[in-house]
Amino acid sequence: MADKTLIIIGAGIGGLSAGCYAQMNGYRSQVFEMHTLPGGVCTGWKRKGYTFDGCMHHLVGCDPKSRIHRMWRELGVMPRPVHFPDDLIGIENTEGQRFILYTDLDRLENHMRELAPADGKVIGEFVDAARKFTRFSMMDMLLAKPWEMVGVLPYLGLLSKWGKLKLEEMGGQFSNLFLRRAISMIQYDFENMPAMMALMFLSGCATRNFGWPAGGSLAFARSIAERYTALDGEIHYRAKVDKILVENDRAVGVRLADGTEHRADTVISNADGRTTIFDMLQGRYTTELIRTYYANPPQQQEMALHVSFGVARDFSIEPHTLVLWLPEPVEIAGRTCDRLDIEFFNFAPEMSPPGKTAMQVVMTTSYDYWKALSPEDYRAEKARVAETLSACLERRFPGFAAQVEVTDVATPLTTGRFTGSFMGYQAWGVPNQSMLDALTGKGLSKTLPGLSNFYMVGQWAGGLGLPNVAAMGRKAIAGLCKQDGRQFVAEGK
Ligand SMILES: Cc1cc2nc3c(=O)[nH]c(=O)nc-3n(C[C@H](O)[C@H](O)[C@H](O)COP(=O)(O)OP(=O)(O)OC[C@H]3O[C@@H](n4cnc5c(N)ncnc54)[C@H](O)[C@@H]3O)c2cc1C
């Protein structure tokens, strides 16, 4: 039994997590990763003394009492210093008026009442709901034992009320015109967000269960990779898997791009779902729903364009995330934008030289737009996007353009190049189906019909967010242990 072997394709957080728990449970595992770094989309990059983060806005599980925190300890990412910005987000209109979602709920309530004295009732309801959400962490249910799930029962009414209400609808309850519009932007400025999501984030920040681990996404991923190798796991970088070897409908190993073959008792793919199912396995193990899912990628992808600036200026007085409404709309990569989603990383001084700021504008974009450009036009368009944004920021923060020391533009093509993700993105919903259906149905699945000894973990198996994909790696190994008749063990550092 001690000799049971496992191959994991991809050193994303889901793959690394599966690897760590495999090693803790006596499997001999190895990870094949196409890139030179661990982490997949959980990444960051250095430019001239600045670190630009490509992923993490909030890590759930920073509260040492939470179940997720225990998993992070097992995976070697906790304890570590964590930053807790004072705000969830700020919204600024063209007159310079600001609505800041402070993570201190009393301060938030006072601020909202000052901004909109006539809206006391709806403000009271909203902040009270945030206070109630502080008593309960939905994310902790990820690792709850079946009998611990009863912990959710007292909160079902709350979840149902705020789960049904969209932020846009909640905004409609305000008479204050600024808040009427601004409320819809408080959860990553995404459309159609249930108010519950914003309340969960706000309460998570208020209780310091949501934080930002020092060093950011890449440092976080590296810690799990180090934990894996300390547990005697082997990671092979620059090792792109082209094919999953199958014999009698059983996965038996992988073939790499260099032609070498590696065999194991079980194969787990953490790689992009379309590549895994349709290239590595040549589409032999699918369902109608899987085919429909992958045939319908979204035209526009949220947070897929990252324009980063290293600026010789201190922006620490700004909210750490700011939705800035523009006096006139601008065109960015074929889209008309009337506001910018800006992140200032002053709350994490390790991300920039002293007194300076790593900042970024994160935007929705179309993969097809970038893909259609010739290499020359692609470079020119990246430069044009950076210039347009720099001009917008100059208008709001005079002197900005001259203070920029480094600019970096990462498109969905960049993500695709480094992570092999189909169209450079994360899992998506399906037309005529809710994201929940895709996640709970077989569109995104942990196994494939007719193929044994094969599992998927991570975003392409239905995991949304870092705790989820890591928990999936944990559960995949717990499932293997059960199948092999052994007690699952999880050791903390
Ligand atoms: C912009 C952005 C912001 C986010 N913000 C947050 C946040 O604030 N909080 C949060 O919890 N989550 C956040 N997420 C989500 C979270 O980052 C992802 O859910 C998670 O990192 C996905 O991990 P994964 O294990 O599924 O693998 P992925 O990151 O998709 O990794 C897959 C790995 O497989 C490798 N691979 C692919 N093909 C091959 C091949 N053929 N051979 C070998 N290796 C291969 C890739 O290189 C990669 O390393 C964010 C994501 C993005 C993109």
The ligand as a Tripos MOL2 file, in Angstrom:
@<TRIPOS>MOLECULE
LIG
   53    58     1     0     0
SMALL
NO_CHARGES

@<TRIPOS>ATOM
      1 C1         -7.8170   37.5400  -11.1810 C.3       1 LIG1
      2 C2         -8.1930   36.4910  -10.1750 C.ar      1 LIG1
      3 C3         -8.5010   36.8670   -8.8850 C.ar      1 LIG1
      4 C4         -8.8370   35.9020   -7.9400 C.ar      1 LIG1
      5 N1         -9.0710   36.2930   -6.6600 N.ar      1 LIG1
      6 C5         -9.2780   35.3630   -5.7180 C.ar      1 LIG1
      7 C6         -9.4000   35.7350   -4.3580 C.ar      1 LIG1
      8 O1         -9.3120   36.9010   -4.0050 O.2       1 LIG1
      9 N2         -9.6130   34.7590   -3.4300 N.ar      1 LIG1
     10 C7         -9.7260   33.4400   -3.7790 C.ar      1 LIG1
     11 O2         -9.9120   32.5890   -2.8960 O.2       1 LIG1
     12 N3         -9.6290   33.0600   -5.0790 N.ar      1 LIG1
     13 C8         -9.3960   33.9790   -6.0470 C.ar      1 LIG1
     14 N4         -9.2760   33.6120   -7.3560 N.ar      1 LIG1
     15 C9         -9.5540   32.2200   -7.7270 C.3       1 LIG1
     16 C10        -8.3760   31.2920   -7.4420 C.3       1 LIG1
     17 O3         -7.1800   31.9240   -7.7250 O.3       1 LIG1
     18 C11        -8.5260   30.0320   -8.3040 C.3       1 LIG1
     19 O4         -9.7950   29.4460   -8.0360 O.3       1 LIG1
     20 C12        -7.4630   29.0010   -8.0030 C.3       1 LIG1
     21 O5         -6.1690   29.5590   -7.9160 O.3       1 LIG1
     22 C13        -7.5070   27.9360   -9.0860 C.3       1 LIG1
     23 O6         -6.6010   26.9360   -8.7310 O.3       1 LIG1
     24 P1         -6.5650   25.5460   -9.4570 P.3       1 LIG1
     25 O7         -5.9040   24.5960   -8.5340 O.co2     1 LIG1
     26 O8         -7.8900   25.1680   -9.9630 O.co2     1 LIG1
     27 O9         -5.5620   25.6390  -10.6360 O.3       1 LIG1
     28 P2         -5.0120   26.6420  -11.7280 P.3       1 LIG1
     29 O10        -4.5610   27.8690  -11.0830 O.co2     1 LIG1
     30 O11        -5.9010   26.7120  -12.9020 O.co2     1 LIG1
     31 O12        -3.7110   25.8240  -12.1000 O.3       1 LIG1
     32 C14        -3.6410   24.7920  -13.0240 C.3       1 LIG1
     33 C15        -2.1750   24.3920  -13.1390 C.3       1 LIG1
     34 O13        -2.0530   23.3880  -14.1360 O.3       1 LIG1
     35 C16        -0.9090   23.6750  -14.9360 C.3       1 LIG1
     36 N5         -1.1120   23.0410  -16.2520 N.ar      1 LIG1
     37 C17        -2.0740   23.3420  -17.1600 C.ar      1 LIG1
     38 N6         -1.9410   22.5420  -18.2450 N.ar      1 LIG1
     39 C18        -0.8770   21.7290  -17.9840 C.ar      1 LIG1
     40 C19        -0.2470   20.6830  -18.7270 C.ar      1 LIG1
     41 N7         -0.6790   20.3280  -19.9500 N.pl3     1 LIG1
     42 N8          0.8140   20.0630  -18.1750 N.ar      1 LIG1
     43 C20         1.2890   20.4070  -16.9370 C.ar      1 LIG1
     44 N9          0.7260   21.4070  -16.2060 N.ar      1 LIG1
     45 C21        -0.3510   22.0460  -16.7270 C.ar      1 LIG1
     46 C22        -0.9120   25.1850  -15.0090 C.3       1 LIG1
     47 O14         0.3280   25.7010  -15.4110 O.3       1 LIG1
     48 C23        -1.2810   25.5350  -13.5770 C.3       1 LIG1
     49 O15        -0.1550   25.6030  -12.7410 O.3       1 LIG1
     50 C24        -8.9160   34.5450   -8.3220 C.ar      1 LIG1
     51 C25        -8.6000   34.1580   -9.6170 C.ar      1 LIG1
     52 C26        -8.2380   35.1160  -10.5390 C.ar      1 LIG1
     53 C27        -7.8560   34.6720  -11.9380 C.3       1 LIG1
@<TRIPOS>BOND
     1     1     2 1
     2     2     3 ar
     3     2    52 ar
     4     3     4 ar
     5     4     5 ar
     6     4    50 ar
     7     5     6 ar
     8     6     7 ar
     9     6    13 1
    10     7     8 2
    11     7     9 ar
    12     9    10 ar
    13    10    11 2
    14    10    12 ar
    15    12    13 ar
    16    13    14 ar
    17    14    15 1
    18    14    50 ar
    19    15    16 1
    20    16    17 1
    21    16    18 1
    22    18    19 1
    23    18    20 1
    24    20    21 1
    25    20    22 1
    26    22    23 1
    27    23    24 1
    28    24    25 2
    29    24    26 1
    30    24    27 1
    31    27    28 1
    32    28    29 2
    33    28    30 1
    34    28    31 1
    35    31    32 1
    36    32    33 1
    37    33    34 1
    38    33    48 1
    39    34    35 1
    40    35    36 1
    41    35    46 1
    42    36    37 ar
    43    36    45 ar
    44    37    38 ar
    45    38    39 ar
    46    39    40 ar
    47    39    45 ar
    48    40    41 1
    49    40    42 ar
    50    42    43 ar
    51    43    44 ar
    52    44    45 ar
    53    46    47 1
    54    46    48 1
    55    48    49 1
    56    50    51 ar
    57    51    52 ar
    58    52    53 1
@<TRIPOS>SUBSTRUCTURE
     1 LIG1         1 GROUP 0 **** ****
